[in-house]
Amino acid sequence: MKLKSEYSKNIVTLLSGNAVAQAIPIAISPILTRLYTPEDFGVVALFGSISMLFGSIVNAQYESAIVLPRKSDDAYSIASLSLLISIVISIILLIIILIFHELIVDLLGTKEISVWLYFIPPVVFLIGLFNVLNYLNIREKNFKDLSKVKVLRAISTGVVQIVIAIFKSGAFGLVVGQIISNFIGNFYLLKQTNIRKYKLFAIKNLAMAKRYKKFPIYYLPNNLIFNLSNTLINIMMSSFFGAVSLGFYSMANRILGIPGAIIGVAVSQVYLQKGAEEIKSKGTILPIFKETFRKIFLISLPIYLFFFFTLEEVFSFIFGNEWAIAGYYAEILTPLFFIRFIRAGLNTTIVILEKQKLELWINAFMITCMLGIFFSAYMLHMDIVYFLMLFTSVMFIINLVIIFIYFNIAKKVVKFV
């Protein structure tokens, strides 16, 4: 990438932070796989997916609109509104867990998750707070701070998980590491943000809630459905194939997701900020859409080709022979993660153009197809390998079609209000 442009410089800034943040868990993974069992990884995968499911909707998606207003005061009004909503939703979630705790444990099919359910509401609030601070820093182009916070979270997670494993067995260390990293990430970003600008009960909150009502109406169910798909697959994997298989799948998912976490997230965040500027000034994002697609495709193709041909041997060598199965799962899933990687980099096209209704239909269709895949696997008594092959094939085609849809809406010229 030519680093003369601010756009490319911002991408590289986030890439560097993301790269270091992902290098840390990669470096300690051989240690963790020898300290924790596949079942332990299955438990933390279930905890993490449930937390992220509710974390994706805890701000009612108003946080995604923070980058859009021309006036900074309006952006801070949206931020305060998002925080207020996250407090309310986290309290409601805690009440639900207290009342229906045993029923939820039975539905999840994993007894080890029982005690950790009580930690989900505070973690969800921390995710909501982080979402707000993240988008505020994107708006202000504080990409260096966003890079630093990723590294701090990765370090804290790894240190806690290793230290606790020395003294206590089970999934305890893995889960606590995730919780502490959320605290540290928020503490760092809070120091960079003028919290006095937040007025939780400001009258202008109502005006902003009305102006950006499309976000909770369409984007909230969008994200709920999208993240439900990730939660659903973890629950179904545990129910159909057991916690051990879920542990192998979660490790495959973790490694395959590294390029997206390093590159895809960085590109997506900078594309969001740049696209918001382009739509205000030019009324179109097509040039920046094409530039983003070209960069992300050329970067991702060699990475996933390498993954497809080597991961089974790599997993066995790095994590131990017990984890070769996870490497085999990863090879099967590689084409799906390649197309997801590209889609993730362009996904904020929907946010920039405020096409939440379209995204709602897309994600509703995706989860319907996913349920169909699970139903087919159940009826045909598929083993996990055939299930993963079917899942990869169907979801690859769907994601390819979605990218084409993004391109078509990016071609349109709009008038920004």
C-alpha positions in Angstrom: 0.0 0.0 0.0 1.2 3.5 -0.8 1.6 5.2 2.6 1.3 8.7 1.1 -2.4 8.8 1.7 -3.9 9.2 5.2 -6.3 6.3 4.4 -3.4 3.8 3.9 -1.5 5.2 6.9 -4.5 4.7 9.2 -5.0 1.2 8.0 -1.3 0.4 8.6 -1.5 2.0 12.1 -4.3 -0.4 13.0 -2.7 -3.3 11.3 0.4 -2.9 13.4 -1.5 -2.9 16.6 -3.7 -5.8 15.5 -0.7 -7.8 14.4 1.0 -7.5 17.8 -2.3 -8.2 19.6 -2.8 -11.4 17.6 0.9 -12.4 17.8 0.6 -12.7 21.6 -2.1 -15.3 21.7 -0.4 -17.2 18.8 2.8 -17.2 20.8 1.2 -18.5 24.0 -1.2 -20.9 22.3 1.3 -23.8 22.5 1.5 -23.2 26.2 -2.3 -22.9 26.7 -3.1 -26.1 24.7 -0.8 -27.9 27.2 -2.3 -26.3 30.3 -6.0 -26.6 29.2 -8.0 -29.4 27.7 -10.2 -29.1 24.5 -13.2 -29.2 26.8 -11.9 -26.1 28.7 -11.7 -24.3 25.4 -15.2 -25.4 24.6 -16.5 -23.8 27.8 -14.7 -20.5 27.2 -16.0 -20.5 23.6 -19.6 -20.9 24.9 -19.1 -18.1 27.5 -17.5 -15.8 24.9 -20.1 -16.4 22.2 -23.0 -15.7 24.6 -21.3 -12.5 25.9 -20.6 -11.3 22.4 -24.1 -12.1 21.3 -25.6 -9.7 23.9 -22.7 -7.3 23.6 -23.5 -6.8 20.0 -26.9 -5.4 20.9 -26.3 -3.8 24.3 -26.1 -0.3 22.9 -29.1 -0.9 20.6 -26.5 -0.3 17.8 -26.6 3.5 18.3 -22.8 3.4 18.8 -22.4 2.6 15.1 -23.9 6.1 14.3 -21.3 8.0 16.4 -19.0 8.6 13.3 -21.8 10.0 11.2 -22.9 13.4 12.5 -21.2 16.6 11.3 -21.2 18.1 14.8 -19.2 16.7 17.7 -21.9 17.5 20.2 -24.3 15.3 18.3 -21.8 12.5 18.3 -21.4 12.7 22.1 -25.1 12.8 22.5 -25.3 9.5 20.6 -22.5 8.1 22.8 -24.3 9.0 26.0 -27.5 7.5 24.7 -25.7 4.3 23.9 -24.2 4.1 27.4 -27.6 4.6 29.0 -29.1 1.9 26.9 -26.3 -0.5 27.8 -26.9 0.0 31.5 -30.6 -0.8 31.2 -30.0 -3.9 29.0 -27.3 -5.3 31.3 -29.6 -5.0 34.3 -32.4 -6.7 32.5 -30.1 -9.5 31.4 -28.9 -10.1 35.0 -32.5 -10.4 36.2 -33.3 -12.9 33.5 -30.3 -15.0 34.4 -31.1 -14.9 38.1 -34.7 -16.1 37.4 -34.0 -18.7 34.7 -30.5 -19.9 35.6 -31.1 -23.6 35.8 -33.2 -23.6 32.7 -30.5 -21.8 30.7 -27.9 -24.2 31.9 -30.0 -27.2 30.7 -30.6 -25.6 27.3 -26.9 -25.0 26.8 -26.1 -28.6 27.7 -22.9 -27.8 29.5 -22.9 -27.9 33.3 -19.5 -26.2 33.5 -21.0 -22.9 32.2 -23.3 -22.6 35.3 -21.3 -20.3 37.5 -20.1 -18.2 34.6 -23.6 -17.2 33.6 -23.6 -14.7 36.4 -20.6 -12.9 35.0 -22.2 -12.4 31.6 -24.2 -9.2 32.4 -21.2 -7.2 33.7 -19.1 -8.4 30.8 -21.9 -7.4 28.4 -21.9 -3.9 29.9 -18.1 -3.7 29.5 -18.5 -4.6 25.9 -21.1 -1.9 25.5 -18.8 0.7 27.0 -15.9 -0.5 24.8 -18.1 -0.2 21.7 -18.9 3.5 22.5 -15.3 4.4 23.3 -14.1 2.5 20.2 -16.4 4.4 17.8 -15.6 7.8 19.5 -11.9 7.1 18.8 -12.6 6.1 15.3 -14.4 9.4 14.7 -11.5 11.3 16.2 -9.0 9.2 14.1 -7.2 8.1 17.3 -6.1 4.9 15.5 -2.8 4.7 17.5 -4.8 4.4 20.8 -7.0 1.8 19.3 -3.9 -0.2 18.3 -2.4 0.1 21.8 -5.6 -1.0 23.5 -5.7 -4.2 21.5 -2.1 -5.0 22.5 -2.9 -4.3 26.2 -5.9 -6.6 26.1 -4.0 -9.4 24.5 -1.1 -9.2 27.0 -3.5 -9.1 30.0 -5.5 -12.1 28.7 -2.4 -14.2 28.1 -0.7 -13.4 31.4 -3.8 -14.1 33.5 -4.6 -17.4 31.6 -1.1 -18.8 32.1 -0.7 -17.7 35.7 -4.1 -19.1 36.8 -3.5 -22.4 35.0 -0.4 -23.0 37.2 -2.5 -22.9 40.3 -6.0 -24.0 39.2 -7.2 -26.5 36.6 -10.3 -26.2 34.4 -11.7 -23.4 32.3 -11.4 -20.9 35.2 -8.2 -19.2 33.9 -9.5 -18.9 30.3 -12.7 -17.2 31.4 -11.1 -14.9 34.0 -8.5 -13.8 31.4 -11.3 -12.6 29.1 -13.0 -10.7 31.9 -9.9 -8.9 33.0 -8.9 -7.9 29.5 -12.3 -6.2 29.1 -11.6 -4.1 32.3 -8.2 -3.1 31.1 -9.3 -2.2 27.6 -12.1 0.1 28.9 -9.8 1.7 31.5 -7.2 2.6 28.9 -9.8 4.1 26.4 -11.5 6.0 29.2 -8.2 7.8 29.9 -8.1 9.0 26.3 -11.7 10.2 26.3 -13.3 13.3 27.9 -15.9 11.5 30.0 -17.4 14.9 31.1 -18.9 15.3 27.7 -21.3 12.4 28.5 -24.6 13.6 29.7 -26.7 10.5 30.1 -30.0 12.3 30.5 -29.4 15.1 28.0 -32.5 16.3 26.2 -30.6 16.0 22.9 -30.4 12.3 23.4 -34.1 12.1 22.3 -33.4 14.0 19.1 -30.4 11.8 18.2 -32.5 8.7 19.1 -35.1 9.8 16.5 -32.6 10.9 13.9 -30.8 7.6 13.9 -33.7 5.3 14.7 -32.8 3.1 11.7 -30.0 1.7 13.8 -32.1 0.1 16.6 -34.9 -0.7 14.2 -32.9 -2.5 11.5 -29.3 -2.8 12.6 -30.0 -4.1 16.1 -31.9 -7.2 14.9 -29.2 -7.4 12.1 -26.4 -7.8 14.6 -28.5 -10.0 16.9 -29.2 -12.4 14.0 -25.6 -12.2 12.8 -24.1 -12.9 16.2 -26.8 -15.5 17.0 -25.4 -17.5 14.1 -22.0 -17.7 15.9 -23.6 -18.5 19.2 -25.9 -21.1 17.6 -23.1 -23.0 16.0 -21.3 -23.3 19.4 -24.4 -24.5 21.1 -25.2 -27.0 18.4 -21.6 -28.2 18.2 -21.7 -28.9 22.0 -25.2 -30.5 21.8 -24.6 -32.7 18.7 -20.9 -33.5 19.0 -19.9 -32.7 22.6 -17.7 -30.1 24.4 -14.5 -31.7 23.1 -15.5 -31.3 19.5 -16.5 -27.7 20.3 -13.0 -27.2 21.8 -11.4 -28.4 18.6 -13.7 -26.3 16.5 -13.1 -23.2 18.7 -9.3 -23.5 18.3 -9.7 -23.9 14.5 -12.0 -20.9 14.5 -9.5 -18.9 16.6 -6.6 -19.5 14.3 -8.5 -19.0 11.1 -9.9 -15.7 12.5 -6.5 -14.2 13.1 -6.1 -12.6 9.6 -9.5 -11.1 10.0 -8.7 -9.8 13.5 -5.4 -8.3 12.3 -6.3 -7.0 8.8 -10.1 -7.2 8.4 -11.0 -5.2 11.5 -8.3 -2.6 10.7 -9.5 -2.1 7.1 -13.2 -2.1 8.2 -12.7 0.6 10.8 -10.6 2.9 8.6 -13.0 2.2 5.7 -15.9 3.3 7.9 -14.3 6.6 8.9 -13.1 7.3 5.3 -16.4 6.2 3.8 -18.4 8.5 6.2 -16.2 11.4 4.9 -16.7 10.5 1.3 -20.5 10.2 1.5 -20.7 13.7 3.1 -18.4 15.4 0.5 -19.0 13.4 -2.7 -22.2 11.5 -2.2 -20.6 8.2 -3.2 -18.3 5.6 -1.7 -17.7 3.5 -4.9 -14.0 4.5 -5.3 -13.1 3.8 -1.7 -15.1 0.6 -1.9 -13.1 -0.6 -4.9 -9.8 0.4 -3.3 -10.7 -1.5 -0.1 -11.8 -4.6 -1.9 -8.7 -4.7 -4.0 -6.4 -4.4 -1.0 -8.1 -6.9 1.2 -8.4 -9.5 -1.6 -4.7 -9.3 -2.5 -3.6 -9.6 1.1 -6.0 -12.4 2.1 -5.6 -14.8 -0.9 -2.1 -16.0 -0.2 -2.7 -16.3 3.5 -5.7 -18.6 3.2 -4.1 -20.6 0.4 -1.3 -21.3 2.8 -3.8 -22.3 5.5 -5.7 -24.7 3.3 -2.6 -26.8 2.5 -0.7 -26.8 5.8 -2.9 -26.3 8.9 -3.3 -30.0 10.0 0.5 -30.4 10.2 1.0 -26.9 11.7 -1.5 -27.6 14.5 0.1 -30.9 15.3 3.6 -29.4 15.5 2.7 -26.3 17.4 -0.1 -27.3 19.8 0.7 -31.1 20.2 -0.5 -34.2 18.4 -3.9 -34.1 20.3 -4.8 -30.9 18.3 -4.2 -32.3 14.8 -7.9 -32.8 14.6 -8.5 -29.1 15.1 -6.1 -28.5 12.2 -8.1 -30.8 10.0 -11.3 -28.9 10.9 -9.5 -25.7 10.1 -8.5 -26.8 6.6 -12.1 -27.7 5.8 -13.3 -24.3 7.1 -10.6 -22.2 5.3 -12.6 -21.3 2.1 -15.4 -20.0 4.4 -13.1 -17.8 6.4 -11.5 -16.4 3.3 -14.8 -15.1 1.9 -15.9 -14.0 5.4 -12.6 -12.0 5.7 -13.4 -10.1 2.5 -17.0 -9.5 3.5 -16.0 -8.3 7.0 -13.7 -5.6 5.6 -16.6 -4.2 3.5 -19.4 -4.8 6.0 -19.6 -1.2 7.2 -20.9 -0.2 3.7 -24.3 -0.9 5.3 -23.5 1.5 8.2 -22.2 4.3 5.9 -25.2 4.2 3.6 -27.7 3.4 6.4 -29.1 0.4 4.6 -29.9 -1.5 7.8 -33.2 -2.9 6.5 -31.3 -4.7 3.7 -28.8 -6.1 6.1 -31.6 -7.4 8.3 -33.0 -9.4 5.4 -29.5 -10.7 4.5 -28.8 -11.9 8.0 -32.2 -13.4 8.4 -31.6 -15.4 5.3 -28.2 -16.5 6.6 -29.5 -17.8 9.9 -32.4 -19.5 8.1 -29.8 -21.3 5.9 -27.7 -22.2 9.0 -30.7 -23.7 10.7 -31.4 -25.7 7.6 -27.8 -27.0 7.7 -28.2 -28.1 11.3 -31.5 -29.8 10.6 -30.0 -31.6 7.6 -27.0 -32.8 9.7 -29.4 -34.0 12.4 -31.7 -35.8 10.0 -28.9 -37.4 8.0 -26.9 -38.3 11.1 -23.8 -36.6 9.8 -20.5 -36.8 11.6 -18.7 -33.6 12.3 -16.5 -33.7 9.2 -19.4 -33.9 6.8 -21.3 -31.3 8.8 -18.3 -28.9 8.4 -18.0 -29.6 4.7 -21.7 -28.8 4.2 -21.6 -25.7 6.4 -18.5 -24.3 4.6 -20.0 -24.9 1.1 -23.3 -23.3 1.7 -22.1 -20.3 3.7 -19.3 -19.6 1.2 -21.8 -19.1 -1.6 -24.0 -16.9 0.6 -21.2 -14.6 1.6 -20.1 -14.3 -2.0 -23.5 -13.1 -3.0 -23.6 -10.6 -0.1 -20.3 -9.0 -1.3 -21.9 -8.5 -4.7 -24.9 -6.9 -3.0 -22.5 -4.5 -1.2 -20.9 -3.5 -4.5 -24.3 -2.8 -6.1 -25.4 -0.4 -3.3 -22.0 1.2 -3.2 -22.5 2.3 -6.9 -25.4 4.5 -6.0 -25.0 8.2 -5.5 -26.8 9.5 -2.4 -27.5 12.9 -0.8 -26.2 13.1 2.7 -28.4 15.0 5.2 
